[in-house]
Amino acid sequence: MKLKKIRDNKWFKIFSNKYLLVTISFVVWMLFLDSNSWLIHHELDNEIEDLEKNKQYYLNEIAKDKAIIEKLDDSLELEKFARREYFMKRENEEIFIIEHQKE
């Protein structure tokens, strides 16, 4: 009697359909359990986006460095760069380095 009541239930009829069960199983398998699942593809897509951002950053840095190298072909610019970056000096010349404290 009780079993017949359960079988007559509308939801039981819907979820006991073998085609629906196979379809749900297939979808769950493809989304979460398969080696090529949606989750793995999502992680890989995020990694690709990060790598493309890194690539663009490094291309910009390469362009800046090329501009600096072209600028350093001039001997006066090379001397300015050496003084500014490496604190180089000429003979009989004194350099005073002033550092400001951060508050």
C-alpha positions as CSV (number, residue, x, y, z in Angstrom):
1,M,0.0,0.0,0.0
2,K,2.7,2.4,1.0
3,L,4.8,1.4,-2.0
4,K,1.9,2.1,-4.4
5,K,1.5,5.5,-2.8
6,I,5.2,6.3,-3.4
7,R,5.0,5.1,-7.0
8,D,1.9,7.3,-7.7
9,N,3.8,10.4,-6.5
10,K,4.4,12.9,-9.4
11,W,8.1,13.5,-8.4
12,F,8.9,9.8,-8.2
13,K,7.6,9.3,-11.7
14,I,9.7,12.1,-13.0
15,F,13.0,11.1,-11.3
16,S,12.6,7.4,-11.9
17,N,12.6,8.0,-15.7
18,K,15.6,6.1,-17.0
19,Y,16.4,8.6,-19.7
20,L,16.4,11.4,-17.1
21,L,18.7,9.4,-14.8
22,V,21.2,8.7,-17.6
23,T,21.2,12.3,-18.7
24,I,21.7,13.6,-15.2
25,S,24.5,11.1,-14.6
26,F,26.2,12.1,-17.9
27,V,26.0,15.8,-17.1
28,V,27.5,15.3,-13.6
29,W,30.2,13.1,-15.0
30,M,31.1,15.6,-17.7
31,L,31.0,18.6,-15.4
32,F,32.9,17.3,-12.4
33,L,34.4,13.8,-12.8
34,D,35.9,13.5,-16.3
35,S,39.5,14.3,-16.9
36,N,38.4,17.0,-19.3
37,S,35.8,18.4,-17.0
38,W,34.4,21.9,-17.0
39,L,36.2,22.7,-13.7
40,I,39.6,21.8,-15.2
41,H,38.9,23.8,-18.3
42,H,37.9,26.8,-16.2
43,E,41.2,26.6,-14.2
44,L,43.2,26.3,-17.4
45,D,41.4,29.3,-19.0
46,N,42.2,31.4,-15.9
47,E,45.8,30.3,-16.1
48,I,46.0,31.2,-19.8
49,E,44.6,34.7,-19.0
50,D,47.3,35.2,-16.3
51,L,50.0,34.1,-18.7
52,E,48.8,36.4,-21.4
53,K,48.8,39.3,-18.9
54,N,52.4,38.4,-17.9
55,K,53.4,38.2,-21.6
56,Q,52.0,41.7,-22.2
57,Y,53.8,43.1,-19.1
58,Y,57.1,41.6,-20.3
59,L,56.6,42.9,-23.8
60,N,56.1,46.4,-22.4
61,E,59.2,46.0,-20.3
62,I,61.2,44.9,-23.3
63,A,60.0,47.9,-25.2
64,K,61.1,50.2,-22.4
65,D,64.5,48.6,-22.2
66,K,65.0,48.9,-25.9
67,A,64.2,52.6,-25.7
68,I,66.7,53.0,-22.9
69,I,69.4,51.1,-24.9
70,E,68.8,53.3,-27.9
71,K,69.1,56.4,-25.7
72,L,72.4,55.1,-24.2
73,D,74.1,55.1,-27.6
74,D,74.9,58.7,-26.9
75,S,77.9,59.1,-24.6
76,L,76.4,62.0,-22.7
77,E,73.3,60.0,-21.9
78,L,75.4,57.0,-20.9
79,E,77.3,59.2,-18.5
80,K,74.0,60.5,-17.0
81,F,72.7,57.0,-16.6
82,A,75.9,55.8,-14.9
83,R,75.9,58.7,-12.5
84,R,72.2,58.3,-11.7
85,E,72.0,54.5,-11.4
86,Y,75.4,53.5,-10.2
87,F,76.6,56.7,-8.5
88,M,79.7,56.9,-10.6
89,K,81.8,60.0,-10.6
90,R,84.7,61.7,-12.4
91,E,88.1,62.1,-10.8
92,N,88.4,64.8,-8.2
93,E,84.7,65.0,-7.8
94,E,82.6,64.4,-4.7
95,I,79.1,63.0,-4.7
96,F,76.6,63.6,-1.8
97,I,73.7,61.2,-1.7
98,I,70.7,62.6,0.2
99,E,68.0,60.1,1.3
100,H,64.7,61.3,2.6
101,Q,63.0,59.5,5.4
102,K,59.6,58.1,4.8
103,E,57.0,59.0,7.3
